[in-house]
């Protein structure tokens, strides 16, 4: 269920928890997903960050034999990144830009969102599609909105020259497929954010692509943008996976630019929500977002994972007219794209999910104990 439509035809790499066996110590390993199942590559690549630093990661993976550890179905997959910083670009699609403005105008109150949405759409002419951020046309629109007392910090990063790029979560804190995802117990208005995630090395080269869920608390962020950290960074609030599809002859960055990300939410109450996010509608090219993240102004020695933003901000009423959408415990969230597979997670409160307690010290201690570190 989690594999791409073309199975293991591409170069798929991930991370998995390999159980102890025959005296070997259990721990996280870089793995390749092939026609014969899952292969442990930790002897060749102790970390995913190190693999992506190779000049040609896909070729390096194909050249590594690895050790067969089981089937896809029997493997416990983790988020497919380890030492990389977890970064996210926001307000990169016109539809989600409008929803951010609505959140701000409604002061985080979902009951006010419908009325605010109507007013904002009327003043903006219904759509911002096709508007190039930083262009002369965008700056003219900015002047108009300032005169209408509608200018917003979200519009600044949505149509201005500088993108919003923030740190989503701590290194190693993201969860993978099958795990629970967390929402803060005090949040009453929240939603998933299905996104494409780029795997970028220290040289700023995009090595591959995966899927992500940038779980968001709309009420927290709507009250104040200064609450972005609390709205975005909670236990298990960052999901990535199932695998990184490395660029090779079967899949390129142009394939990513043309792809569509699908979202399905199924609640225990029978509620079903579906939506799509077409990368062709992104307002900033993904490579521009990479350039705004890394360069002479900022370096990432271990690389980074970059969420590209979502066009899908759910507004479908769930409980009553005008109430909009928010998560309920037990919601099953499925984020998928034909060539990237499916990332599925179940919603729970962040304080009920197993605490994150495997950090960098634990990772390096584990790698050392397994004899995977060299001078």
C-alpha positions in Angstrom: 0.0 0.0 0.0 2.9 2.4 0.6 4.9 1.7 -2.6 4.7 4.0 -5.7 2.5 2.9 -8.6 5.6 1.6 -10.4 6.7 -0.4 -7.4 10.4 -0.6 -6.9 11.3 0.5 -10.4 12.9 3.7 -9.1 15.7 4.1 -6.6 13.9 4.1 -3.3 15.7 4.6 -0.1 14.5 4.9 3.5 15.3 4.3 7.1 14.0 1.3 9.1 14.4 0.0 12.6 16.3 -3.3 12.2 15.7 -5.6 15.2 18.4 -7.4 17.0 19.4 -10.8 15.6 22.3 -13.3 16.0 24.1 -11.1 18.5 23.6 -7.9 16.3 22.4 -4.8 18.1 19.0 -3.3 17.0 19.0 0.2 15.5 18.0 2.5 12.7 19.5 1.7 9.3 19.5 3.2 5.8 17.6 0.7 3.5 16.9 0.3 -0.1 13.5 -1.0 -1.3 14.0 -3.4 -4.2 12.0 -6.0 -6.1 13.3 -8.6 -3.6 12.2 -6.7 -0.5 14.1 -4.4 1.9 17.9 -4.3 2.0 20.0 -2.9 4.9 22.7 -0.6 3.5 24.1 0.6 6.8 27.5 -0.9 6.2 27.8 1.3 3.1 25.9 4.3 4.3 25.6 4.6 8.2 23.4 7.8 7.7 21.0 9.0 5.1 22.8 12.4 5.3 26.0 10.7 4.3 24.4 8.9 1.4 23.0 12.1 -0.1 26.5 13.7 0.1 27.7 11.2 -2.6 28.2 12.7 -6.0 25.6 10.3 -7.5 23.5 8.9 -4.7 21.2 6.8 -6.9 24.2 5.1 -8.6 25.8 4.5 -5.2 22.7 2.8 -3.9 22.5 0.5 -7.0 26.1 -0.4 -6.6 25.6 -1.4 -2.9 24.5 -5.1 -2.4 23.1 -4.6 1.1 21.7 -7.3 3.3 18.2 -8.6 2.9 16.1 -7.9 6.0 12.6 -8.7 5.0 9.6 -7.6 3.0 8.1 -4.1 2.8 5.1 -5.3 4.8 7.2 -6.7 7.7 9.5 -3.7 8.0 9.1 -0.9 10.6 9.9 2.2 8.6 11.1 5.5 10.1 11.2 8.9 8.6 13.7 8.6 5.7 16.0 11.4 7.1 18.4 11.6 10.0 21.0 14.4 10.4 19.2 16.8 8.0 17.6 20.0 9.4 13.8 20.0 8.9 12.9 23.1 7.0 9.5 24.2 5.5 8.4 26.9 3.0 5.0 28.4 3.7 2.5 30.3 1.7 3.7 29.0 -1.7 0.3 28.3 -3.2 -2.4 30.9 -3.8 -5.2 29.0 -2.2 -3.3 28.4 1.0 -2.1 32.0 1.0 -5.8 33.1 1.1 -6.5 30.7 4.0 -3.5 32.1 6.0 -4.9 35.6 5.5 -8.4 34.4 6.6 -6.9 32.8 9.7 -5.2 36.1 10.6 -8.3 38.2 9.9 -10.5 35.7 12.0 -8.0 35.9 14.9 -7.9 32.1 14.9 -11.6 31.7 15.4 -13.1 29.1 13.0 -16.6 30.4 13.6 -15.5 33.7 11.9 -13.7 32.1 9.0 -16.6 31.9 6.5 -17.5 35.6 6.8 -13.9 36.6 6.5 -13.3 34.3 3.6 -16.1 35.9 1.6 -14.8 39.4 2.2 -11.2 38.5 1.4 -12.1 36.8 -1.8 -14.2 39.8 -2.9 -11.4 42.2 -2.3 -8.8 40.0 -4.0 -10.9 39.3 -7.0 -11.4 35.6 -6.1 -7.9 34.3 -6.9 -4.2 35.0 -6.9 -3.3 32.2 -9.3 -0.7 33.2 -11.9 0.7 36.1 -9.8 4.5 35.9 -9.8 5.9 36.8 -6.3 8.1 39.9 -6.3 6.8 41.0 -9.8 5.7 44.5 -10.6 2.1 43.2 -10.8 2.5 41.7 -7.3 3.8 45.0 -5.9 0.8 46.9 -7.5 -1.5 44.4 -5.7 0.3 45.1 -2.5 -0.3 48.8 -2.7 -4.0 48.2 -3.4 -4.3 45.9 -0.4 -2.5 48.4 1.9 -5.1 51.0 0.9 -7.9 48.5 1.7 -6.3 47.8 5.1 -6.0 44.2 4.1 -2.3 43.9 3.9 -1.0 40.9 5.8 2.3 39.3 6.8 1.2 36.2 4.9 0.6 38.3 1.8 4.1 39.7 2.2 5.7 36.3 2.0 3.1 35.0 -0.5 3.6 37.6 -3.2 6.6 39.6 -2.1 10.2 38.8 -3.2 11.2 36.8 0.0 9.8 33.4 0.7 8.8 32.2 4.1 11.3 29.5 5.1 11.2 28.3 8.7 12.6 25.4 10.8 9.7 22.9 11.2 11.0 20.6 13.9 14.2 19.4 15.6 16.6 17.0 13.8 15.5 13.3 14.1 12.1 14.3 15.5 10.0 13.5 12.4 7.9 10.3 12.3 7.5 7.9 9.4 4.7 5.9 7.8 2.3 4.1 10.1 3.2 6.3 13.1 0.8 8.5 15.0 0.9 12.2 14.3 0.4 14.8 17.0 -1.9 17.8 17.5 -1.6 19.9 20.6 -4.4 19.1 23.1 -5.4 22.8 23.4 -6.0 23.2 19.7 -9.6 23.4 18.4 -8.8 24.2 14.8 -6.1 22.3 13.0 -5.5 20.4 9.8 -3.0 18.2 7.8 -0.8 19.9 5.2 0.1 17.4 2.5 3.4 18.4 0.8 6.3 17.5 -1.4 9.5 17.3 0.6 12.9 17.8 -1.1 16.0 15.9 0.2 18.9 18.5 -0.2 22.6 17.9 0.5 25.1 20.3 1.9 26.0 21.6 -1.6 22.4 22.7 -2.2 21.8 19.8 -4.6 18.4 18.2 -4.6 19.0 14.5 -4.5 15.5 13.2 -4.3 11.9 13.7 -3.2 9.5 12.3 -0.7 6.1 13.2 0.9 5.4 15.0 4.2 2.6 16.2 6.5 3.4 19.6 8.0 0.7 19.3 10.7 -0.7 22.8 11.5 -2.7 24.4 14.3 -4.7 27.0 12.6 -6.1 28.6 15.7 -2.7 29.1 17.3 -1.1 30.6 14.2 -4.2 32.6 13.5 -4.0 34.3 16.9 -0.4 35.4 16.2 2.3 34.5 13.7 4.7 34.7 16.7 3.0 31.4 17.8 4.3 29.7 14.6 6.7 27.5 16.7 3.8 26.3 18.9 1.5 25.8 15.9 4.1 23.8 14.0 6.4 22.0 16.3 4.9 19.5 18.7 5.6 15.9 19.5 5.1 13.9 16.3 3.7 16.9 14.4 6.1 16.3 11.4 5.6 13.2 9.3 7.9 12.3 6.3 8.0 9.3 4.0 7.5 6.6 3.1 10.8 6.7 1.1 13.0 9.2 -0.7 12.9 8.6 -4.4 16.4 9.5 -5.6 16.7 11.2 -9.0 17.7 8.8 -11.8 16.5 8.0 -15.3 13.1 7.0 -14.0 12.3 10.1 -12.0 13.6 13.7 -12.3 12.9 17.1 -10.7 10.7 17.9 -13.7 8.6 14.8 -12.8 8.2 16.3 -9.4 7.2 19.7 -10.8 4.4 17.9 -12.7 3.2 15.7 -9.9 -0.1 15.9 -7.9 -0.3 15.2 -4.2 -3.5 13.6 -2.9 -5.0 13.8 0.6 -7.6 11.6 2.2 -8.7 11.9 5.8 -11.0 9.3 7.2 -12.6 9.8 10.6 -14.0 7.3 13.1 -17.2 9.4 12.8 -17.6 8.4 9.1 -16.3 11.7 7.9 -14.2 11.6 4.7 -12.2 14.5 3.3 -10.3 14.4 0.0 -8.3 17.0 -1.9 -5.4 17.4 -4.4 -2.4 19.7 -4.6 -0.9 20.1 -8.0 2.7 21.1 -8.0 2.2 22.9 -11.3 0.3 25.6 -9.3 3.1 26.4 -6.9 3.9 30.2 -7.0 7.7 29.8 -6.5 9.8 27.2 -8.3 11.2 24.6 -5.9 14.8 25.4 -6.8 14.2 29.0 -6.0 13.0 27.9 -2.6 16.2 25.9 -2.2 18.3 28.9 -3.2 16.5 31.1 -0.6 17.3 28.4 2.0 20.9 27.6 1.4 23.8 29.7 0.1 26.5 32.1 1.3 24.0 33.5 3.7 23.3 30.1 5.4 24.9 26.7 5.3 23.7 23.2 6.2 26.7 20.8 6.6 24.4 17.8 7.0 21.9 18.8 4.4 18.2 19.5 5.0 14.7 18.4 4.1 12.5 21.1 2.6 8.7 21.0 2.7 7.5 23.0 -0.3 4.1 24.1 1.0 0.6 23.0 0.2 -2.3 24.4 -1.8 -4.8 22.4 0.2 -6.3 24.1 3.3 -9.5 22.2 4.1 -12.6 24.3 4.6 -15.2 21.5 4.3 -17.7 21.6 7.2 -17.3 18.6 9.5 -19.8 18.9 12.3 -22.1 21.8 11.5 -22.5 24.5 8.7 -19.9 27.2 9.0 -17.8 25.1 11.4 -15.1 24.2 8.9 -12.7 21.3 9.2 -10.6 20.2 12.2 -9.0 16.9 13.2 -10.5 14.4 15.6 -8.6 11.7 17.4 -8.3 8.6 15.4 -8.4 10.3 12.0 -6.4 8.4 9.4 -4.5 10.7 7.1 -3.2 9.3 3.8 -0.9 11.5 1.7 0.0 10.0 -1.7 1.5 10.7 -5.1 1.6 8.2 -7.9 5.4 7.9 -8.2 6.2 8.6 -4.6 4.0 6.2 -2.7 1.7 6.7 0.3 2.4 8.2 3.8 -0.3 7.1 6.2 -0.6 8.2 9.8 -3.2 8.3 12.6 -4.1 11.4 14.6 -3.6 11.6 18.4 -2.9 14.3 20.9 0.8 15.1 21.0 0.9 14.5 24.8 -0.5 11.0 24.4 1.9 9.8 21.8 5.0 8.0 22.8 7.6 10.8 23.7 10.4 11.4 21.3 13.5 10.2 23.1 16.0 9.0 20.5 18.2 12.0 19.7 21.6 12.6 18.2 23.5 11.3 21.1 21.5 8.1 21.0 22.0 7.7 17.3 25.7 8.1 17.4 26.0 5.8 20.4 24.0 3.2 18.5 26.0 3.5 15.3 29.2 3.2 17.3 28.0 0.1 19.2 27.2 -1.5 15.8 30.6 -0.7 14.5 29.3 1.6 11.8 31.4 4.7 12.6 34.9 5.2 11.3 37.4 7.9 11.9 
